[in-house]
């Protein structure tokens, strides 16, 4: 290889590394054209490139193209090379990996420009793109598209596509294979977003559309097509409250922040993340040195580092007189808009339950989970549960309570499971997300058994009763260590779970308030979840003194926490210093865990997270057969008891599995069963 060839290869390798392009030299050379030309970059430097390889790199990486082939217009400065800020470049590296991007931003952070350029990159790099940009007004939507016009003028010939239509509202590009890529810019109307082949929907200044009905109409029209085409959505805005026109954006931000959907990227941009540079007019922020330090610590990808720097700048933002830039913004915007557009706060109507000091104490204790999306046994992942966060694995002698605030699994209704250490008052784990009602019984059972057969409390209002029945009265694998109370309906008496009514809700929410507002009590309580904190931000007191969530907001994680805190004493009594179950009269039934723990230690993971039933089928059969013999049950009796799940009929007998479980001390087999299922 000649020196020139070595330099050529080194240049390609440097681009791959510097811009985080997901490829390698071998793949690049597969796209070689053999045509060498000088690529002229946006800073007017140039170098010889193979047109095929360079085109491949551009199409492969939005970040590479953004840094080298894009321009921007700056007032009083003219057209200059676009050099993205740190957060813009990091976002550009990963944007293609998500189907939805939700931007929670301060004003004038340059994201509209970035996404305008992203639209152009997609139009030129992907055949058959159909992009719809919707803004507050027609003028604003045209301005959004106009941002990429100067960039269009400098595109290299090997990447540029033929323009076959170019007007204020629409541009169309023809690719070499004949495919047409189109971008349409339009104002908010109830008919906007309707297309048979939409591939990207951009909603600019979403929180400020005319009404929530308008937003819902646009989304309802676009989502079916985006689902069919595997298209993407980008939501850009500053906050505009939690109700009315701003309600949909608020909910999208909260869902994205909580990580409820793997295909959604949440991007938070604070006022301090925008560096001062010579192209910016007016007062400066003055924190370039601190920002450089945060970047060196990789705050974009590290939530703990992000939290540290947010906490550093939070008091500065709340005292605008301490900084010339913030002071000028406060003076021109006023207090309300300053909070919304600079601090990007969601202003809620109503009095918050917790004071700023309370919230500051809670925020200081928040920390990132040690494991996400997996339930673990002995510290090793064994089952994937998306949106399940773990802060503390179960201790061998630990006592735990598991509480469930169920949902119907709809797009607006979330379920939450909380796991608390009874003795240490510590949050150990949490599930928060969308789950079908049919999924919840097994999910609760799995979590409870890992946490030493924890005491389970299920809110049994409405659909929760079905979850309780599927857990407690399960014909094959029942779980007995639950809060239960008798319920008579149509002359039939059965057990059900916790019922939340006006009286019990007040008791529960007051319990949460006491633990969080009383400094001495809170010092003994270890709450870690950012998802709970987010809901506490919109937990308010209504006109009747009731603690509720603000309009368009949620309190699912708070209510699950309330269930656990209020029933903690029952769980402690049920545990009684030993792992056990509570019978119908509230008496503790204990069993020896030694064999159970030994069996768990013997379990081996297959392929990382998968267990197979065949490995333990004989062992399961022998234990069940042994159980039948000791209980003097023949096949007929066994079958009769197996199908009898009404505990107040047929001599008040329980199902065979629970009988074996309680009287033989083989509760560990329940763990085996769900691991093997």
C-alpha positions in Angstrom: 0.0 0.0 0.0 1.4 3.4 -1.0 1.6 6.3 1.4 -1.3 8.0 -0.5 -3.4 4.9 -0.1 -2.5 4.6 3.6 -3.6 8.2 4.0 -6.8 7.6 2.2 -7.7 4.6 4.4 -6.7 6.4 7.6 -9.0 9.3 6.6 -11.9 6.9 6.3 -11.1 5.2 9.6 -10.8 8.6 11.3 -14.3 9.6 10.1 -15.8 6.3 11.4 -14.3 6.8 14.8 -14.8 10.6 15.2 -18.4 10.7 14.1 -19.5 7.4 15.6 -20.5 5.9 12.2 -21.7 2.3 12.6 -19.6 0.7 9.9 -16.1 -0.5 9.2 -13.4 -0.2 6.5 -14.5 -3.5 4.9 -18.1 -2.4 4.4 -17.0 1.0 3.2 -14.8 -0.5 0.4 -17.7 -2.7 -0.7 -19.3 0.6 -1.8 -16.3 2.0 -3.6 -17.0 3.5 -7.0 -13.5 3.9 -8.2 -14.2 7.6 -9.0 -12.0 10.0 -7.0 -13.0 13.6 -6.6 -12.4 16.5 -4.1 -15.1 16.6 -1.5 -15.6 20.3 -0.4 -16.7 20.5 3.2 -18.8 23.2 4.8 -15.7 25.0 6.1 -14.4 25.1 2.5 -11.6 22.6 3.2 -11.4 19.7 0.8 -9.8 16.3 0.3 -9.9 13.6 -2.3 -12.6 10.9 -1.7 -14.0 8.0 -3.5 -17.5 9.1 -4.4 -19.1 5.8 -3.6 -17.5 5.5 -0.2 -18.2 9.2 0.7 -21.8 8.8 -0.4 -22.1 5.6 1.7 -20.7 7.4 4.8 -23.1 10.4 4.3 -26.1 8.1 3.9 -25.0 6.0 6.9 -24.6 8.8 9.4 -26.7 11.9 9.8 -24.1 13.1 12.3 -21.2 12.9 9.8 -23.3 14.8 7.2 -24.4 17.4 9.7 -20.9 18.2 10.8 -19.4 18.4 7.3 -22.1 19.3 4.7 -24.6 21.6 6.5 -24.9 25.4 6.8 -27.0 27.8 8.9 -28.1 31.4 8.6 -27.2 33.6 11.6 -28.6 37.2 12.0 -25.9 39.8 11.3 -23.4 37.0 10.4 -24.8 35.6 7.2 -24.5 31.9 6.2 -21.9 30.0 8.1 -20.9 26.3 8.5 -23.2 24.6 10.9 -21.1 23.1 13.8 -23.4 21.3 16.1 -23.3 21.7 19.9 -22.4 18.6 22.0 -26.0 17.6 22.6 -27.0 18.1 19.0 -24.1 15.9 17.7 -24.8 13.2 20.3 -28.5 13.2 19.4 -27.6 13.0 15.7 -25.6 9.8 16.3 -28.5 8.0 17.6 -31.7 9.5 16.2 -32.1 6.8 13.5 -32.5 4.2 16.3 -35.8 5.6 17.5 -39.3 5.9 16.1 -40.2 8.8 18.3 -38.1 11.7 19.5 -39.5 14.0 22.2 -37.6 17.2 22.8 -38.0 18.9 26.3 -36.1 22.1 25.7 -35.2 25.6 26.7 -35.8 28.2 24.0 -33.3 29.1 21.3 -31.3 25.9 21.6 -31.1 25.3 17.8 -33.1 22.1 17.7 -35.6 23.3 15.0 -32.6 24.0 12.8 -31.1 20.5 13.5 -34.4 18.8 12.7 -34.9 20.9 9.5 -31.5 19.6 8.4 -32.4 16.1 9.5 -35.4 16.3 7.1 -33.2 17.3 4.2 -30.7 14.5 5.0 -33.5 12.0 4.9 -34.9 13.4 1.7 -31.5 13.0 -0.1 -30.3 9.8 1.5 -33.5 7.7 1.6 -35.7 7.0 -1.5 -39.5 7.3 -1.2 -39.4 9.5 1.9 -42.7 11.3 2.7 -42.2 14.0 5.4 -44.9 16.2 6.9 -43.9 19.3 8.9 -46.7 20.9 10.9 -46.2 24.2 12.7 -48.4 26.8 14.4 -48.9 28.8 11.2 -48.2 28.4 7.5 -45.4 31.0 7.8 -43.7 29.1 10.6 -43.9 25.8 8.7 -42.4 27.4 5.6 -39.7 28.9 7.8 -38.9 25.4 9.2 -38.2 24.1 5.7 -36.5 27.2 4.6 -33.7 26.6 7.2 -32.2 23.9 5.0 -32.2 25.8 1.7 -28.7 27.2 2.0 -27.4 23.7 2.9 -29.1 22.4 -0.2 -26.9 24.6 -2.3 -23.6 23.1 -1.2 -24.4 19.4 -1.5 -21.8 17.4 -3.4 -23.0 16.2 -6.9 -22.7 12.5 -5.9 -25.2 13.1 -3.0 -27.5 15.7 -4.5 -30.8 14.6 -6.1 -32.8 16.1 -8.9 -35.4 18.7 -7.7 -38.7 18.1 -9.5 -40.9 20.4 -7.5 -39.9 23.4 -5.3 -42.5 25.8 -3.9 -43.2 27.3 -0.5 -45.2 24.3 0.8 -43.7 21.4 -0.9 -40.4 20.0 -2.3 -39.9 16.8 -4.3 -36.6 15.0 -5.1 -36.1 12.3 -7.7 -33.6 9.5 -6.8 -31.5 7.7 -9.4 -33.9 4.6 -9.1 -36.9 6.8 -9.9 -38.2 7.0 -6.4 -39.6 10.3 -5.2 -39.0 11.8 -1.8 -41.3 14.6 -0.7 -41.5 17.2 2.2 -44.7 19.1 2.9 -45.0 22.0 5.2 -48.4 23.0 6.6 -50.0 24.8 9.4 -52.0 23.1 12.2 -55.5 22.0 11.0 -57.6 19.1 11.9 -56.9 17.7 8.4 -53.1 18.0 8.8 -50.9 14.9 8.8 -53.2 12.9 6.5 -51.1 10.8 4.0 -51.1 7.3 2.7 -47.4 7.0 2.8 -46.1 9.2 5.6 -42.6 8.3 6.8 -41.8 11.2 9.2 -44.1 13.5 11.1 -42.5 16.6 12.6 -44.7 18.6 15.1 -43.0 21.9 15.8 -44.0 24.0 18.8 -46.5 21.2 19.6 -47.6 22.5 23.1 -48.8 25.7 21.5 -51.3 24.3 19.0 -54.8 25.8 19.2 -56.3 23.0 21.4 -55.8 19.5 22.7 -58.6 18.5 20.2 -56.5 19.8 17.4 -53.4 17.9 18.5 -55.4 14.7 19.0 -57.0 15.0 15.5 -53.6 15.4 13.9 -52.1 12.4 15.8 -55.1 10.2 15.1 -54.8 10.9 11.4 -51.1 10.3 11.2 -50.4 7.3 13.5 -52.1 4.6 11.5 -50.0 5.4 8.5 -46.8 5.8 10.5 -47.5 2.4 12.1 -48.0 0.8 8.6 -44.8 2.4 7.2 -42.7 2.0 10.4 -42.4 5.8 10.2 -41.0 8.2 12.8 -42.3 11.1 14.9 -40.5 14.2 16.2 -42.1 16.4 18.8 -40.4 19.8 19.4 -41.6 22.4 21.9 -41.1 24.3 25.1 -43.7 23.6 27.9 -47.2 25.1 27.9 -48.8 23.7 31.1 -50.3 20.3 31.6 -53.9 20.9 30.4 -55.5 22.2 27.3 -53.3 22.6 24.2 -50.2 21.6 26.2 -51.7 18.4 27.6 -50.6 16.0 24.9 -47.0 17.3 24.8 -46.8 17.1 28.6 -47.9 13.5 28.6 -45.5 12.7 25.8 -42.6 14.2 27.8 -43.5 12.3 30.9 -43.8 9.0 29.1 -40.5 9.6 27.3 -38.8 10.7 30.5 -39.9 7.5 32.3 -38.7 5.3 29.5 -42.1 3.6 28.9 -41.4 2.9 25.3 -38.0 1.5 24.1 -38.5 3.1 20.7 -38.8 6.7 22.1 -35.9 9.0 22.7 -36.3 11.7 25.4 -34.0 14.6 25.0 -33.8 17.3 27.7 -32.0 20.5 26.9 -31.3 23.0 29.7 -30.3 26.7 29.3 -26.8 25.9 30.6 -26.1 23.4 27.8 -25.9 26.1 25.1 -22.3 27.4 25.0 -21.5 31.1 24.5 -19.9 31.7 21.1 -19.0 34.7 19.0 -22.0 34.2 16.7 -24.4 35.0 19.5 -25.5 38.5 20.2 -26.5 39.9 23.7 -25.4 39.0 27.2 -23.5 35.7 27.7 -24.2 32.8 30.1 -20.6 32.6 31.2 -20.4 28.9 31.9 -18.4 27.5 29.1 -15.7 26.1 31.5 -18.3 24.2 33.5 -20.0 23.0 30.4 -16.7 21.7 29.1 -16.3 19.8 32.3 -19.8 18.3 32.0 -19.1 17.3 28.4 -15.8 15.6 29.5 -17.8 13.6 32.0 -20.2 12.6 29.2 -23.3 14.0 30.8 -25.5 13.2 27.7 -25.1 9.5 28.3 -24.7 9.4 32.0 -27.8 10.1 34.1 -25.9 10.5 37.3 -23.6 13.1 35.8 -26.6 14.8 34.2 -28.3 15.0 37.6 -25.2 16.5 39.2 -24.9 19.3 36.7 -28.7 20.0 36.7 -28.5 20.4 40.5 -25.5 22.7 40.1 -27.3 25.0 37.7 -30.8 24.8 39.3 -30.3 27.5 42.0 -28.6 29.7 39.4 -31.7 29.4 37.1 -34.0 30.2 39.9 -32.1 33.5 40.7 -32.0 35.2 37.3 -30.4 38.3 38.8 -27.3 36.4 39.4 -26.5 36.0 35.7 -26.6 38.6 32.9 -28.1 36.3 30.3 -30.8 35.0 32.6 -31.5 38.5 33.9 -32.1 39.7 30.3 -34.4 36.8 29.6 -36.4 37.3 32.7 -36.8 41.0 31.9 -38.1 40.4 28.4 -40.3 37.3 29.2 -41.6 37.9 32.6 -41.7 35.3 35.4 -44.3 33.0 33.9 -42.8 32.7 30.5 -39.3 32.7 32.0 -40.2 29.5 33.9 -41.7 27.9 30.8 -39.3 28.9 28.1 -36.0 29.2 29.9 -36.3 26.7 32.7 -38.7 24.6 30.6 -41.0 24.0 33.6 -44.6 22.7 33.3 -46.7 25.2 35.2 -49.7 23.4 36.8 -52.9 24.9 38.2 -53.6 24.0 41.8 -51.6 23.9 45.0 -48.9 21.3 45.2 -49.1 18.8 48.0 -45.4 19.0 48.8 -43.4 22.1 49.4 -40.3 23.1 47.4 -38.2 22.0 50.4 -39.9 18.6 50.5 -39.3 18.1 46.8 -35.7 19.2 47.1 -35.1 16.6 49.8 -36.7 13.9 47.7 -34.8 14.8 44.6 -31.5 14.7 46.5 -32.1 11.0 47.3 -33.0 9.9 43.7 -30.6 7.6 42.1 -30.3 5.5 38.9 -31.3 1.8 39.1 -28.6 -0.9 39.2 -30.6 -2.9 36.7 -33.3 -2.0 34.1 -35.7 -4.2 32.2 -34.8 -7.5 33.9 -35.9 -9.4 37.0 -32.8 -10.8 38.6 -32.1 -13.9 40.7 -28.9 -13.8 42.8 -27.9 -10.7 40.8 -28.3 -12.4 37.4 -31.0 -11.5 34.9 -33.5 -14.3 34.4 -36.6 -12.6 32.9 -37.1 -9.6 30.8 -39.7 -7.1 32.1 -39.6 -3.8 30.2 -39.8 -0.8 32.5 -38.8 -2.8 35.6 -36.2 -1.0 37.6 -34.1 -2.5 40.4 -32.2 -0.6 43.1 -31.7 -3.4 45.6 -31.6 -7.1 45.2 -33.4 -9.2 47.9 -31.3 -10.1 51.0 -31.5 -13.8 52.2 -33.4 -12.8 55.4 -35.1 -9.7 54.0 -38.8 -9.0 54.3 -40.6 -7.3 51.5 -44.0 -5.9 50.4 -45.1 -5.8 46.8 -48.0 -3.5 45.9 -49.9 -3.2 42.6 -51.9 -0.3 41.3 -53.3 -2.1 38.2 -54.3 -0.7 34.8 -56.3 -1.8 31.8 -53.2 -1.6 29.6 -54.7 1.2 27.5 -52.6 4.0 25.9 -53.4 6.4 28.8 -53.6 4.0 31.8 -50.4 2.7 33.4 -49.8 0.0 36.0 -47.3 0.4 38.8 -45.7 -2.2 41.1 -43.7 -1.1 44.1 -41.3 -3.3 46.1 -40.3 -2.0 49.6 -38.0 -3.5 52.2 -40.3 -3.7 55.2 -37.6 -3.2 57.9 -35.3 -0.7 56.2 -38.0 1.4 54.6 -36.2 1.2 51.3 -37.5 1.2 47.7 -36.0 -1.9 46.1 -37.7 -2.2 42.7 -40.5 -0.7 40.6 -42.4 -1.5 37.5 -44.1 1.4 35.8 -45.7 1.2 32.4 -48.3 -0.2 30.1 -49.3 -3.8 30.8 -52.3 -5.9 29.8 -54.4 -7.0 32.7 -53.7 -10.6 31.8 -49.9 -10.0 32.2 -50.1 -8.5 35.7 -50.8 -11.6 37.9 -47.7 -13.5 36.6 -45.6 -10.3 36.8 -46.6 -9.7 40.4 -46.0 -13.4 41.3 -42.6 -13.5 39.6 -41.4 -10.3 41.5 -42.9 -11.4 44.8 -41.3 -14.8 44.7 -37.9 -13.4 43.9 -38.3 -11.0 46.9 -38.6 -13.9 49.4 -42.2 -14.7 48.8 -43.1 -11.1 49.6 -46.4 -9.9 51.0 -48.6 -8.7 48.1 -51.2 -6.0 48.2 -53.4 -5.6 45.0 -55.8 -2.8 44.6 -58.9 -4.8 43.7 -61.2 -2.0 42.5 -62.8 -2.9 39.2 -60.3 -4.8 37.0 -58.0 -5.2 40.0 -60.3 -7.9 41.3 -59.6 -9.9 38.3 -55.9 -9.6 38.8 -56.3 -10.7 42.4 -58.4 -13.7 41.4 -55.9 -14.7 38.7 -53.1 -14.6 41.3 -54.8 -16.1 44.4 -57.2 -18.5 42.8 -55.0 -19.6 40.0 -55.8 -23.3 39.4 -52.2 -24.3 38.5 -49.9 -21.9 40.4 -51.7 -19.9 43.1 -49.9 -17.3 45.3 -51.1 -17.2 48.9 -49.1 -14.5 50.8 -51.5 -11.6 49.9 -53.7 -9.0 51.6 -57.2 -10.4 51.4 -60.6 -9.6 52.7 -64.0 -11.4 52.3 -66.4 -10.2 49.7 -70.0 -11.4 49.2 -71.7 -11.1 45.9 -74.9 -12.9 44.8 -74.8 -15.0 47.9 -71.2 -16.2 47.2 -68.4 -15.3 49.5 -64.9 -15.1 48.2 -61.7 -13.2 48.9 -60.7 -10.0 47.2 -57.8 -7.6 47.5 -57.5 -4.1 48.8 -60.4 -1.7 48.1 -59.7 1.9 47.7 -62.6 4.1 48.6 -63.0 7.7 49.9 -61.9 6.7 53.4 -59.0 4.4 52.6 -57.7 6.7 49.9 -57.4 9.5 52.4 -55.6 7.2 54.8 -53.2 6.0 52.1 -52.4 9.4 50.7 -51.9 10.9 54.1 -49.5 8.1 54.9 -47.4 9.1 51.8 -47.6 12.7 52.7 -46.4 12.1 56.2 -43.4 10.0 55.1 -42.4 12.6 52.5 -43.1 15.8 54.3 -41.9 15.1 57.8 -38.1 15.6 57.8 -37.5 13.0 60.6 -39.6 10.3 58.9 -38.2 11.0 55.5 -34.6 10.6 56.9 -35.6 6.9 57.5 -37.3 6.4 54.1 -35.2 5.7 51.1 -37.1 6.6 47.9 -35.1 6.4 44.7 -37.5 6.6 41.7 -37.4 9.5 39.3 -40.8 8.3 38.0 -42.4 8.8 41.5 -40.7 12.2 41.7 -42.1 13.2 38.3 -45.7 12.4 39.5 -45.1 14.2 42.8 -44.4 17.3 40.8 -48.0 17.4 39.6 -49.6 16.0 42.8 -52.0 18.7 44.0 -54.6 19.5 46.6 -58.1 20.1 45.2 -60.7 22.4 46.5 -62.0 19.7 48.9 -58.5 19.1 50.4 -58.1 15.8 48.5 -54.7 14.8 47.2 -55.0 14.2 43.5 -53.0 14.4 40.3 -53.4 17.6 38.2 -55.5 17.4 35.1 -53.9 15.3 32.3 -51.4 14.0 34.8 -51.0 10.7 36.6 -50.5 9.4 40.1 -50.2 5.6 39.5 -46.7 5.3 41.1 -47.8 7.4 44.1 -50.8 5.2 44.7 -48.8 2.0 44.4 -46.4 3.5 46.9 -49.3 4.5 49.2 -50.6 0.8 49.1 -47.1 -0.4 50.2 -46.6 2.2 52.9 -50.1 1.9 54.5 -50.0 -1.9 54.5 -46.4 -2.1 55.7 -47.4 -3.0 59.2 -49.6 -5.9 57.9 -46.7 -7.1 55.9 -44.3 -7.0 58.8 -46.8 -8.9 60.9 -47.3 -11.4 58.1 -43.6 -12.0 57.8 -43.3 -12.4 61.6 -39.6 -12.7 61.4 -39.9 -15.6 59.0 -41.0 -16.1 55.4 -44.5 -17.4 55.3 -48.1 -17.2 54.2 -51.2 -15.8 55.9 -54.2 -18.1 56.2 -57.9 -17.0 56.0 -57.9 -16.2 59.7 -54.7 -14.1 59.5 -52.5 -16.7 61.1 -48.9 -17.1 59.9 -48.0 -20.3 58.1 -44.2 -20.8 57.9 -42.0 -23.2 56.1 -38.4 -24.1 56.0 -36.5 -22.1 53.3 -33.3 -24.2 53.5 -34.2 -26.6 50.8 -35.7 -23.8 48.8 -32.6 -21.7 48.9 -30.4 -24.7 48.1 -32.6 -25.5 45.0 -32.4 -21.9 43.8 -28.6 -22.0 44.0 -28.6 -25.1 41.9 -30.5 -23.4 39.1 -28.4 -22.8 36.0 -29.2 -20.2 33.4 -29.4 -21.5 29.8 -28.3 -19.0 27.1 -28.2 -16.2 29.6 -31.8 -15.8 30.5 -33.8 -18.9 29.4 -34.7 -21.9 31.4 -36.1 -25.1 29.9 -38.8 -27.3 31.6 -37.2 -30.6 30.4 -34.3 -30.1 32.7 -36.4 -30.4 35.8 -39.6 -32.2 34.6 -38.8 -35.4 36.5 -38.0 -33.5 39.7 -41.3 -31.6 39.5 -43.3 -34.8 39.0 -41.6 -36.6 41.9 -42.3 -33.7 44.3 -45.9 -33.4 43.3 -46.3 -37.2 43.6 -44.7 -37.1 47.0 -47.1 -34.4 48.0 -50.2 -36.4 47.0 -49.0 -39.4 49.0 -48.3 -37.5 52.2 -51.7 -35.8 51.9 -53.4 -39.2 51.1 -54.8 -38.0 47.8 -55.5 -40.4 45.0 -55.8 -39.2 41.4 -59.6 -38.7 41.7 -59.3 -36.6 44.9 -56.4 -34.7 43.4 -58.4 -33.8 40.3 -61.4 -32.8 42.4 -59.4 -30.5 44.6 -57.4 -29.2 41.7 -60.5 -27.8 40.1 -62.1 -26.5 43.3 -61.0 -22.9 43.8 -63.9 -21.6 45.9 -62.4 -21.6 49.4 -65.8 -21.4 51.0 -67.2 -24.5 49.4 -66.6 -28.3 49.7 -65.4 -28.3 53.3 -63.4 -25.0 52.8 -60.6 -26.9 51.1 -58.0 -25.1 49.2 -56.4 -26.0 45.8 -53.9 -28.9 45.9 -51.0 -26.7 45.0 -51.5 -24.4 47.8 -52.1 -27.3 50.2 -48.8 -28.9 49.2 -47.1 -25.6 49.4 -48.2 -24.8 52.9 -48.0 -28.3 54.5 -45.0 -29.8 52.8 -42.7 -26.8 52.8 -42.0 -27.0 49.1 -42.9 -23.4 48.3 -39.7 -23.2 46.3 -41.4 -25.2 43.5 -43.5 -22.2 42.8 -40.3 -20.4 41.9 -39.2 -23.3 39.7 -42.5 -23.3 37.9 -42.5 -19.7 36.7 -38.8 -20.0 35.9 -39.5 -23.0 33.7 -42.7 -21.6 32.2 
